[in-house]
């Protein structure tokens, strides 16, 4: 009886081996896809832990699936996960890089970008590919923005200089290095009309008299003043970090 079982097991093993031998060997693309699937699983586990933290932008918060997609897209651009969460926004269902991140991605590829002029009325930027001697120049002005109906938007009223730099960034990067952007050719400021800056409440310096004075109601303590941090100055140290369809603003 034991010999019959052993013989049967051996025959089954041979049959399984023969069937395996008949299967086609994994191709390079299949192997790469399997590796990507493993990365996606790990990214999703990470996203579930980060989904409700303050490190995740509001457009992604509480959405582990979208966070996973952002992390994977950021990896293709050379961004680490935490840098990705501070670099990519989802605007009306479209993922987009923030302006500083797009410059960083393009510069990391060896292409050059220079800010020639930046004022609240005019921004001039130029750039060239790493293998080219030809500079491409882009100019954005408030007159151009006005033609597109942008100046009436909130952020354009508050931070025109920042928004001009963002628009020039997107246009120039698409012009000189569209291949480096991997399907994210727009900056978030172009799609959403927002500038990424932090608003904090300005507080007067404390004095001995202020420290020793009786406590005041909160309403009386509120100065009502605010200061904008991040005024659109060129960020020289920002490193965290085909043919495109016509851009919405053109």
N, C-alpha and C positions, 0 to 999 in steps of 0.2 A: 504494500500500500504506500509506504513512504517513498519507494522508488517511482511509483506512478505520479505522486505529487511533485517530486523533484523534477521528473521529466516534463510534466505539464508546466511547471513554473519556468523551466528553462526554455520551453517552446514559446511561452508568452513573452519572455524577455527578448528572445530573438525577434519575434514579430514586432515588438515595440521599437527595437533598434532599427529594423528594416524600414518601418514607417518613418522614423526620425530621419533616416538617411535619404528618404525620398523627398523630404521637405526642402525647399530652396534655402540656401544659406542667406542669412540676413545681409541686406545691402547696406551700403554706407549711409544712405538716407534713413533707412529703418533704424539703424543703430543710433543715429543722431536724434531721431524722433523719440526713441525710448529714453535717451538721456535727458531730452527736454521735458518729457513727461515726469521724470523723477524730480527735475528742478521745479516744475510746476507744483507738484505735491508738497515739496519743502516750502516753496513760496507761500502756498495757501495756509500751511500750518503757521508760518510766521505772520501772515496777514490776520489770521484769527486772533492772535495775541495782541496785535497792534491796532486793530480796527477801531477801538474806542478810546485810544490815547490822544493826547494833545499833539503828538508828533505827526499825526495824520491830518492833512488839510480837510477843511469842512466838506469839500466836494467828494471826498472819498471816505469820510468817517462813517463807521458802522457798515461798510460795504467790503467784506473780505474778498469777494470775487473781483471787484474792481481794483482793490489794492494789489491782489495777486497779478492781475494783468499789468498794472503799472510797474510793479517790481520786475516782471519779465521783460517789459518793453525797455525799462531803464537799463537792464543788464545788456541788452543789445546795443545800447548807446554807450556802454562803458561806465555806467553809474552804479554805485553800490546801493543797497536797499534803502538805507536811511537818507542818503543823498537824493535818491529818486523821489521820496515822499515830500521833499522840500523843493522839488524841481518840476514836477508834473501835476497839472490840474486837469480835471475833466470838465469841459465847458460845453453845455448843451449836448452831452453825449460824445463829444470829440476830445480825445486826449491831446494835450498841448504842453509844450515846454515853456517854462518861464524864460524871460529874455536873458537873464544872467546865465541860466543853464544852457540855453542854446549857444550862446557865445562860447561857453566852456567846452561844449561838445565839439564845436567846429575848431576851436583853437587846439584842443587835445589831438586832433587829427593832423596838426601841423600847419593849418591854414592861418593866415594873418588877418586880424581885424583891428582897425584903428579908429578912434573917435577923433574926428577933425575939428568939429565945432558942436557945442551943445548950449543952447539958450532956451528960454521958455517959448521962443518964437521959431527956432530953427535948429535942426540937427543934421549934421553931415558926417557920414561914416564912409570908410573905404575898406576894401579887403581884397585879398588875392589868394589863389590856391597855392599850396606849397610848391607845386611844380610849374608855376607860371610867373612871368615877370610883369604881367599886365594887371594893373589895379582897377577894380570896379568901384565906382562911387555911387552912393545912394544919398538922396536929400529928402528930408521930410520937414515941412513947414506947417505953421498953423493955417496958412491959406489953403494948402492941400488938404489938411484935415477938415477944414470948413466945407470944402467942396463935397466931402463925403458925409457931411452932417455929424461929425464926431465931436465938435467943440461944445455942443449942448449937453454932453454926457458928464456925469458927476466927476469922474476921475480926471477928465480933460480939463474941467474947471479948476480942480484942486492941484493937479500935478501935470501940467502940460509938458514940462521938460522931460519928465520920466516917460510919459506916453510917447513922445516923439522919439526918444531913444529906443523904446521897445519896438515901435513900428519900423524904424530904420534897421534894427537888429534882424527882425524877421525877414525883411525884404533882401537884405544883404546876404544873410546866410543861405537863403534859397538860391540866390544868384550864383554864389561861388562854391557852395558845398552841399547841394541838395542830397548827394549820395551819403552824406554823413548823418542825415537826420532820420533815416529809417522810418518813413511814413508819418513823421510828426513835423510837418513843415511850418506850422504856425506857432507863434508864441501865444501864451495864454492871454497876454494883454491885448492882442489883436482880436481874439474871439470873444473875450468876456468884457473888454473895456475896463478892466480893473488894474490898478498898480499895486504891487505887493509891498506894503510898508506897514510899520507898526505905529499905532496911535496911542500915546501915553498921556496921562494927565500931568500938566506942569504944576509943580509945587514950589512955594516960596521957601527960601532957606530958613531953617529953624533958628530961633534966638532964645536967649535966656528968658525973656519976657513971655515968649510964646509957650515955652515949656512949663512956666510957672502959672500961666493964666488958667482960669477955670475952664472945664471942658465946654465946648460949644456944640449946639445941635449940628447934625451932619449937613443940613441944608445950608447953614451959615458957613461951614468949613469949605464948601465946594466953591472954588475960585471961578469955575466956568471957563477956564482957559485950557487949551490943548496945544500940543506941539507935535508936529509930524516928524517922525524919525524915518530917514530914508528918503532924501529929497531928490533922488534921481541922478545923483552924481555918478560918474562912470566908475564901475567897480573893477579895478585892475586885478584884484586877487580872487575873483569868483572862479573857483575850480572844482566845486562839488559836483564835487561833482563827480534820374528819371525825369521825368517831366511831371511837374506838379500842375494840378488844376488851378485856374485863376483864383487869386486870393480874394476874400470877401471885400477888401477895401479898394480893389483896383477895378 
